[in-house]
Amino acid sequence: MPKPRNSRPGLPAPVQLPLFPEEASLVRIRPERNEWRYYRLAVWPDLFGRALLARHWGRIGTAGRIRLDPHSDAGAAINALARLACTKRRRGYRDRPA
């Protein structure tokens, strides 16, 4: 009987990363300007079969603000998330370190 591929001793099992991420967490920290900001994006399902793009932003350490944008399906919400994350990265936001 052949051994499963993931049963090699000492090696962790491979992790499948999502092709289109459903969330993003970004920060922009510029101490010289006293700027400490965060911006989080996530796709949530709603009760009516559509998808919501949750946008949560503010100064690090505060409750911040939240905005929910409805989209017709999860694909449209993921596309909007990718566009917004790209725009924020051009404006100086970076992916939050783990």
MDTraj code that builds the backbone (N, CA, C; nanometers):
import mdtraj as md
import numpy as np

residues = "MET PRO LYS PRO ARG ASN SER ARG PRO GLY LEU PRO ALA PRO VAL GLN LEU PRO LEU PHE PRO GLU GLU ALA SER LEU VAL ARG ILE ARG PRO GLU ARG ASN GLU TRP ARG TYR TYR ARG LEU ALA VAL TRP PRO ASP LEU PHE GLY ARG ALA LEU LEU ALA ARG HIS TRP GLY ARG ILE GLY THR ALA GLY ARG ILE ARG LEU ASP PRO HIS SER ASP ALA GLY ALA ALA ILE ASN ALA LEU ALA ARG LEU ALA CYS THR LYS ARG ARG ARG GLY TYR ARG ASP ARG PRO ALA".split()
xyz = np.array([
    [0.0858, -0.1182, 0.0000],
    [0.0000, 0.0000, 0.0000],
    [0.0901, 0.1243, 0.0000],
    [0.0714, 0.2200, -0.0922],
    [0.1560, 0.3399, -0.0967],
    [0.1260, 0.4344, 0.0190],
    [0.2324, 0.5058, 0.0605],
    [0.2171, 0.6018, 0.1698],
    [0.1545, 0.7308, 0.1170],
    [0.0717, 0.7985, 0.1996],
    [0.0191, 0.9285, 0.1583],
    [0.1324, 1.0285, 0.1407],
    [0.1151, 1.1227, 0.0525],
    [0.2193, 1.2193, 0.0205],
    [0.2546, 1.3092, 0.1390],
    [0.1605, 1.3377, 0.2300],
    [0.1833, 1.4307, 0.3398],
    [0.2413, 1.3641, 0.4636],
    [0.2790, 1.2374, 0.4538],
    [0.3249, 1.1675, 0.5739],
    [0.4773, 1.1659, 0.5854],
    [0.5458, 1.2614, 0.5249],
    [0.6912, 1.2676, 0.5374],
    [0.7269, 1.3223, 0.6749],
    [0.8147, 1.2526, 0.7480],
    [0.8484, 1.2988, 0.8827],
    [0.9250, 1.4308, 0.8783],
    [0.8880, 1.5203, 0.9701],
    [0.9589, 1.6465, 0.9836],
    [0.9102, 1.7575, 0.8920],
    [0.8230, 1.7279, 0.7981],
    [0.7730, 1.8309, 0.7074],
    [0.6264, 1.8591, 0.7361],
    [0.5899, 1.9870, 0.7452],
    [0.4487, 2.0176, 0.7680],
    [0.3668, 1.9911, 0.6425],
    [0.2384, 1.9695, 0.6627],
    [0.1479, 1.9484, 0.5499],
    [0.1363, 2.0780, 0.4695],
    [0.1284, 2.0700, 0.3370],
    [0.1172, 2.1910, 0.2566],
    [-0.0156, 2.2629, 0.2830],
    [-0.0117, 2.3933, 0.2686],
    [-0.1303, 2.4762, 0.2918],
    [-0.1742, 2.5361, 0.1593],
    [-0.3006, 2.5216, 0.1266],
    [-0.3541, 2.5798, 0.0046],
    [-0.3971, 2.7235, 0.0324],
    [-0.3334, 2.8197, -0.0319],
    [-0.3705, 2.9595, -0.0158],
    [-0.4826, 2.9932, -0.1116],
    [-0.5722, 3.0837, -0.0718],
    [-0.6820, 3.1193, -0.1612],
    [-0.6297, 3.1980, -0.2815],
    [-0.6875, 3.1731, -0.3970],
    [-0.6480, 3.2438, -0.5176],
    [-0.6915, 3.3895, -0.5105],
    [-0.8120, 3.4124, -0.4606],
    [-0.8647, 3.5468, -0.4451],
    [-0.8965, 3.5683, -0.2977],
    [-0.8117, 3.6406, -0.2247],
    [-0.8355, 3.6576, -0.0807],
    [-0.9670, 3.7296, -0.0528],
    [-1.0336, 3.6878, 0.0540],
    [-1.1609, 3.7471, 0.0930],
    [-1.1445, 3.8506, 0.2026],
    [-1.0207, 3.8816, 0.2407],
    [-0.9973, 3.9860, 0.3400],
    [-0.8579, 4.0439, 0.3215],
    [-0.8403, 4.1656, 0.3670],
    [-0.7106, 4.2332, 0.3619],
    [-0.7003, 4.3226, 0.4843],
    [-0.5817, 4.3313, 0.5399],
    [-0.5567, 4.4165, 0.6559],
    [-0.4333, 4.5000, 0.6251],
    [-0.4508, 4.6310, 0.6194],
    [-0.3454, 4.7226, 0.5791],
    [-0.3194, 4.8255, 0.6884],
    [-0.1964, 4.8756, 0.6930],
    [-0.1612, 4.9826, 0.7876],
    [-0.0775, 5.0867, 0.7150],
    [-0.0858, 5.2099, 0.7637],
    [0.0011, 5.3174, 0.7170],
    [0.0526, 5.3883, 0.8407],
    [0.1810, 5.3706, 0.8666],
    [0.2429, 5.4272, 0.9866],
    [0.3523, 5.5236, 0.9421],
    [0.3333, 5.6516, 0.9768],
    [0.4330, 5.7540, 0.9473],
    [0.4499, 5.8394, 1.0727],
    [0.5437, 5.8018, 1.1618],
    [0.5595, 5.8747, 1.2886],
    [0.5952, 6.0216, 1.2689],
    [0.6682, 6.0545, 1.1634],
    [0.7063, 6.1939, 1.1420],
    [0.5851, 6.2833, 1.1165],
    [0.4738, 6.2234, 1.0729],
    [0.3492, 6.2978, 1.0517],
    [0.2448, 6.2671, 1.1595],
    [0.2847, 6.1908, 1.2606],
    [0.1931, 6.1461, 1.3660],
    [0.0736, 6.0725, 1.3048],
    [0.1026, 5.9857, 1.2100],
    [-0.0011, 5.9121, 1.1371],
    [0.0119, 5.7635, 1.1671],
    [-0.0924, 5.7059, 1.2246],
    [-0.0973, 5.5646, 1.2623],
    [-0.2351, 5.5126, 1.2213],
    [-0.2499, 5.4667, 1.0979],
    [-0.3818, 5.4300, 1.0449],
    [-0.3904, 5.2822, 1.0079],
    [-0.5129, 5.2295, 1.0117],
    [-0.5388, 5.0932, 0.9656],
    [-0.6571, 5.0951, 0.8706],
    [-0.6638, 4.9949, 0.7847],
    [-0.7741, 4.9792, 0.6900],
    [-0.7928, 4.8294, 0.6700],
    [-0.9111, 4.7782, 0.7047],
    [-0.9413, 4.6356, 0.6899],
    [-1.0573, 4.6183, 0.5939],
    [-1.0472, 4.5177, 0.5101],
    [-1.1520, 4.4843, 0.4134],
    [-1.1866, 4.3371, 0.4298],
    [-1.3150, 4.3043, 0.4205],
    [-1.3579, 4.1644, 0.4295],
    [-1.4877, 4.1471, 0.3531],
    [-1.5062, 4.0296, 0.2930],
    [-1.6301, 3.9956, 0.2221],
    [-1.7139, 3.9094, 0.3151],
    [-1.8370, 3.9537, 0.3372],
    [-1.9308, 3.8824, 0.4239],
    [-2.0554, 3.8460, 0.3451],
    [-2.1151, 3.7287, 0.3690],
    [-2.2445, 3.6975, 0.3072],
    [-2.3562, 3.7703, 0.3826],
    [-2.4637, 3.8036, 0.3123],
    [-2.5783, 3.8608, 0.3827],
    [-2.6945, 3.7609, 0.3789],
    [-2.8050, 3.7973, 0.4387],
    [-2.9182, 3.7054, 0.4515],
    [-2.9967, 3.6863, 0.3225],
    [-2.9695, 3.7651, 0.2207],
    [-3.0480, 3.7616, 0.0985],
    [-2.9717, 3.7021, -0.0196],
    [-2.8622, 3.6325, 0.0057],
    [-2.7865, 3.5668, -0.0991],
    [-2.6879, 3.6572, -0.1705],
    [-2.6741, 3.7782, -0.1265],
    [-2.5769, 3.8700, -0.1852],
    [-2.4504, 3.8677, -0.1001],
    [-2.3604, 3.9611, -0.1270],
    [-2.2368, 3.9704, -0.0487],
    [-2.2152, 4.1150, -0.0076],
    [-2.1559, 4.1331, 0.1089],
    [-2.1239, 4.2666, 0.1585],
    [-1.9726, 4.2816, 0.1641],
    [-1.9249, 4.3983, 0.1233],
    [-1.7845, 4.4318, 0.1417],
    [-1.7779, 4.5202, 0.2648],
    [-1.7193, 4.4674, 0.3721],
    [-1.7060, 4.5429, 0.4969],
    [-1.5741, 4.6190, 0.4925],
    [-1.5829, 4.7509, 0.5096],
    [-1.4647, 4.8372, 0.5112],
    [-1.4555, 4.8995, 0.6496],
    [-1.3455, 4.8739, 0.7180],
    [-1.3271, 4.9202, 0.8556],
    [-1.1959, 4.9971, 0.8591],
    [-1.1992, 5.1241, 0.9007],
    [-1.0785, 5.2060, 0.8990],
    [-1.0761, 5.3009, 1.0164],
    [-0.9570, 5.3549, 1.0445],
    [-0.9428, 5.4521, 1.1513],
    [-0.7993, 5.4615, 1.1996],
    [-0.7843, 5.5326, 1.3094],
    [-0.6534, 5.5474, 1.3728],
    [-0.6281, 5.4249, 1.4600],
    [-0.5072, 5.3722, 1.4573],
    [-0.4729, 5.2541, 1.5364],
    [-0.4983, 5.2854, 1.6842],
    [-0.5703, 5.1956, 1.7508],
    [-0.6032, 5.2134, 1.8914],
    [-0.7419, 5.2698, 1.9144],
    [-0.8153, 5.3028, 1.8063],
    [-0.9509, 5.3554, 1.8201],
    [-1.0500, 5.2566, 1.7589],
    [-1.1782, 5.2784, 1.7861],
    [-1.2823, 5.1921, 1.7300],
    [-1.2961, 5.2120, 1.5793],
    [-1.2677, 5.3309, 1.5297],
    [-1.2742, 5.3570, 1.3865],
    [-1.4166, 5.3617, 1.3334],
    [-1.4264, 5.3517, 1.2036],
    [-1.5560, 5.3555, 1.1356],
    [-1.5716, 5.2299, 1.0517],
    [-1.6962, 5.1973, 1.0180],
    [-1.7232, 5.0798, 0.9343],
    [-1.8268, 5.1175, 0.8295],
    [-1.8094, 5.0604, 0.7116],
    [-1.9033, 5.0832, 0.6015],
    [-1.9280, 4.9486, 0.5349],
    [-2.0539, 4.9184, 0.5056],
    [-2.0909, 4.7937, 0.4394],
    [-2.1444, 4.8263, 0.3006],
    [-2.0771, 4.7777, 0.1979],
    [-2.1185, 4.7996, 0.0598],
    [-2.1801, 4.6712, 0.0056],
    [-2.3084, 4.6731, -0.0351],
    [-2.3704, 4.5519, -0.0899],
    [-2.3251, 4.5267, -0.2340],
    [-2.3080, 4.3987, -0.2680],
    [-2.2731, 4.3571, -0.4042],
    [-2.3628, 4.2403, -0.4425],
    [-2.3792, 4.2194, -0.5722],
    [-2.4719, 4.1173, -0.6198],
    [-2.4272, 3.9756, -0.5844],
    [-2.2964, 3.9519, -0.5810],
    [-2.2456, 3.8192, -0.5439],
    [-2.1053, 3.8327, -0.4853],
    [-2.0517, 3.7211, -0.4372],
    [-1.9203, 3.7242, -0.3722],
    [-1.8100, 3.7618, -0.4700],
    [-1.8221, 3.7225, -0.5962],
    [-1.7210, 3.7559, -0.6956],
    [-1.7081, 3.9060, -0.7160],
    [-1.8220, 3.9747, -0.7231],
    [-1.8198, 4.1205, -0.7391],
    [-1.7593, 4.1877, -0.6160],
    [-1.7903, 4.1360, -0.4978],
    [-1.7354, 4.1931, -0.3747],
    [-1.5844, 4.1704, -0.3672],
    [-1.5381, 4.0529, -0.4104],
    [-1.3940, 4.0239, -0.4098],
    [-1.3217, 4.1143, -0.5095],
    [-1.3829, 4.1395, -0.6258],
    [-1.3230, 4.2311, -0.7230],
    [-1.3122, 4.3717, -0.6646],
    [-1.4154, 4.4172, -0.5955],
    [-1.4126, 4.5494, -0.5324],
    [-1.3059, 4.5540, -0.4235],
    [-1.2935, 4.4469, -0.3468],
    [-1.1900, 4.4399, -0.2430],
    [-1.0514, 4.4527, -0.3058],
    [-1.0270, 4.3817, -0.4153],
    [-0.8958, 4.3866, -0.4807],
    [-0.8655, 4.5271, -0.5327],
    [-0.9657, 4.5939, -0.5914],
    [-0.9452, 4.7305, -0.6412],
    [-0.9143, 4.8267, -0.5276],
    [-0.9912, 4.8184, -0.4186],
    [-0.9684, 4.9081, -0.3048],
    [-0.8324, 4.8832, -0.2398],
    [-0.7945, 4.7568, -0.2237],
    [-0.6651, 4.7255, -0.1624],
    [-0.5513, 4.7789, -0.2495],
    [-0.5645, 4.7673, -0.3802],
    [-0.4625, 4.8197, -0.4714],
    [-0.4525, 4.9718, -0.4595],
    [-0.5655, 5.0392, -0.4531],
    [-0.5666, 5.1850, -0.4377],
    [-0.5017, 5.2262, -0.3058],
    [-0.5349, 5.1571, -0.1977],
    [-0.4762, 5.1898, -0.0675],
    [-0.3252, 5.1663, -0.0671],
    [-0.2802, 5.0605, -0.1326],
    [-0.1360, 5.0348, -0.1390],
    [-0.0643, 5.1451, -0.2164],
    [-0.1268, 5.1971, -0.3217],
    [-0.0671, 5.3095, -0.3949],
    [-0.0597, 5.4345, -0.3088],
    [-0.1489, 5.4468, -0.2109],
    [-0.1506, 5.5634, -0.1230],
    [-0.0615, 5.5463, 0.0009],
    [0.0188, 5.4411, 0.0039],
    [0.1149, 5.4259, 0.1113],
    [0.0821, 5.3218, 0.2164],
    [-0.0332, 5.2563, 0.2065],
    [-0.0665, 5.1487, 0.3006],
    [0.0130, 5.0243, 0.2646],
    [0.0496, 4.9479, 0.3660],
    [0.1218, 4.8221, 0.3484],
    [0.0451, 4.7116, 0.4188],
    [0.0655, 4.5881, 0.3735],
    [0.0014, 4.4741, 0.4393],
    [0.0483, 4.4683, 0.5840],
    [-0.0458, 4.4449, 0.6740],
    [-0.0131, 4.4391, 0.8165],
    [0.0743, 4.3183, 0.8444],
    [0.1855, 4.3386, 0.9149],
    [0.2695, 4.2225, 0.9473],
    [0.1963, 4.1270, 1.0406],
    [0.2234, 3.9987, 1.0225],
    [0.1553, 3.8954, 1.1021],
    [0.2007, 3.8915, 1.2446],
])
top = md.Topology()
chain = top.add_chain()
for i, resn in enumerate(residues, 1):
    res = top.add_residue(resn, chain, resSeq=i)
    for name in ("N", "CA", "C"):
        top.add_atom(name, md.element.get_by_symbol(name[0]), res)
traj = md.Trajectory(xyz[None], top)
